[in-house]
Each structure stands twice: as C-alpha cells, then as structure tokens.
Amino acid sequence: MRVDLYMTELSVENLDESLRWYQEWLGLAIERLDLANGFALLATPTGRLALRVGQPHPEGVGLVFEVADIDQMVRELQSKGLVPIKRTESAEEGYERAVYLDPSGYRVTFFSWKIPKSRK
C-alpha cells in the first residue's frame, strides 16, 4: 500500500499572526479556514501545512523547504525584513541552508543542494 503525507500540523498560539507569517513570508495560500474552530490549512506545491490553535511545542519540530536558490531566498526574505537565526553555507551533505523562527518558535528551514543529489 502506498501512503502519501497529506499535511504537517502545528499548534500555534495566535492563528492570525501565524497565518500572516506563512502568507507574507512564504507566500502560502489558504486552502481551508475555520476561524470558529481555530484551524487553517495552507497549500504548498508539494503538500499542506495545518495550523491549529493550541499550545505550541516547537522543540524537536521543524519545517524544511527545498528552494532552487538559497541565496535568492535569503535576499528575498531579508528585503521583507526577515533575518535568519542561522545560515549554513556549506554542509557536509552538500547543501546550503538558512533557518528562521516562526511566531510560535518553530524552526523553518530553507535549503538548496549544491552538489548533485545522486552523489554517494
């Protein structure tokens, strides 16, 4: 049986603030919104991110997005006023990344491969 990951769900303290962050910084579109029950489903090209009002538990949880050009992504986010908390320019595994924190403290990482993925 094949299974597909449908979504990742995060508990957030403030739904409006988190929605604004993911829409403005990442450009994610709202697929479903249920304000009465404190739930939002955001669409990405390859999956979904659910935000549900509750107690955030960011320790050990992170979102990782692959982008074509990490330098361009960092420049674009910096032009909007968002600065990474960590920037790795050359990881042993062959990628570069930039790490940010969302309003609830979850790590949001963007990375791009700098070597072909097929390298062993």
Residue pairs with C-beta under 8 A, 6 or more apart in sequence:
5 47
6 47
6 48
7 41
7 47
7 48
7 49
7 50
8 47
8 48
8 49
8 50
8 63
9 49
9 50
9 51
9 52
10 18
10 49
10 50
10 51
10 52
10 56
10 61
10 63
10 104
10 106
11 52
11 53
11 54
11 55
11 56
11 57
11 104
12 18
12 51
12 52
12 53
12 54
12 56
12 103
12 104
13 53
13 54
13 55
13 56
13 103
13 104
14 53
14 103
14 104
15 35
15 38
15 39
15 40
15 51
15 53
17 103
18 40
18 51
18 102
18 103
18 104
19 30
19 40
19 42
19 51
21 102
21 103
22 28
22 42
22 49
22 51
22 102
23 29
23 30
23 42
24 80
25 77
25 80
25 82
25 100
26 65
26 108
28 42
28 43
28 44
28 49
29 42
29 43
30 40
30 41
30 42
30 43
31 41
31 42
31 43
31 48
32 39
32 40
32 41
33 39
33 40
33 41
34 40
38 52
38 53
38 54
39 50
39 51
39 52
39 53
40 50
40 51
41 48
41 49
41 50
41 51
42 48
42 49
42 50
42 51
44 65
49 63
56 104
56 105
56 106
58 101
58 104
58 105
58 106
58 107
61 106
61 107
62 106
62 107
62 108
62 109
63 106
63 107
63 108
63 109
64 109
64 110
64 111
65 108
65 109
65 110
65 111
66 110
66 111
66 112
66 113
67 73
67 110
67 111
67 112
68 112
69 112
70 96
70 97
70 98
70 110
70 111
70 112
71 96
73 98
73 110
73 112
74 84
74 87
74 98
74 110
77 83
77 84
77 98
77 100
82 100
84 98
84 99
84 100
85 99
85 100
85 101
86 97
86 98
86 99
87 97
87 98
87 99
88 95
88 96
88 97
88 98
88 99
89 96
90 96
90 114
91 97
94 113
94 114
94 115
94 119
95 111
95 112
95 113
95 114
95 115
96 111
96 112
96 114
97 109
97 110
97 111
98 109
98 110
98 111
99 107
99 108
99 109
100 107
100 108
100 109
100 110
101 107
101 108
102 108
